[in-house]
Amino acid sequence: MINRASARAIRIIIAFVGGVVFSWLSWCEAVFCGVYLLNLICARSLLALQQEGDLIYRGKLGDLYVQFEWIGVLLAAGASFALFTLEPVGKRKLAVAFYLFLLVLILPLSAANYYPIELWTERLGQAIFDLVLVLLGLAAVQRLLAYKVSSRLGRITRGVAVFLLGAAAVIIPAIYSVIWFLNAHALAKSVAQVHGARPSWISLVAGLVAAAFAILTAKHNSAYRSQAQMDIE
């Protein structure tokens, strides 16, 4: 009994220490590839300026929370590593590999999307950029939800990852994408205002929706497991 408890404690330590290391590696990948994407955005913005396209100013895009929301994706990557360590991958290696591939794409996109740049960028291009991030984020969240877990700690860890990915890689870019596609000038202007450390309505909505989704999903999975256990008995 003691050996079993010790083995579980060691697994938990490895999971969360490894999660921290994996978050750091994800940060390296996000910054390195994100800078390349930012250079592409800068080049496209200069072209749009020459053509007098429909532009938005990215220097103050959103608030403090939105600008650094890509850090949430880094934390989600660390939580995912902890989840896969706590819950053995087994025969699900291909599914986990696909999820990690999605993270590799989402991380630099998030860094480039949320980091403030002192320039103007084309509204339609920014909308498409956000939409691509939303699609990848939805695919990643779906992969996480399909990953079956058995322990309570595993369910909590997955819930945290779903919450972070849902807010940073789905809801916030989805709201921005709708704003840019609708070309609502007055609304876009109000979005670009910074109010210190207070979250804007976009950050607030994203946090509430992502939290509600994570909680409802956890309750649904719990009810499904209870029903399956009753059927077996």
Salt bridges, closest charged atoms under 4 A:
ASP54 OD2 - ARG123 NE 2.85
GLU122 OE1 - ARG44 NH2 3.10
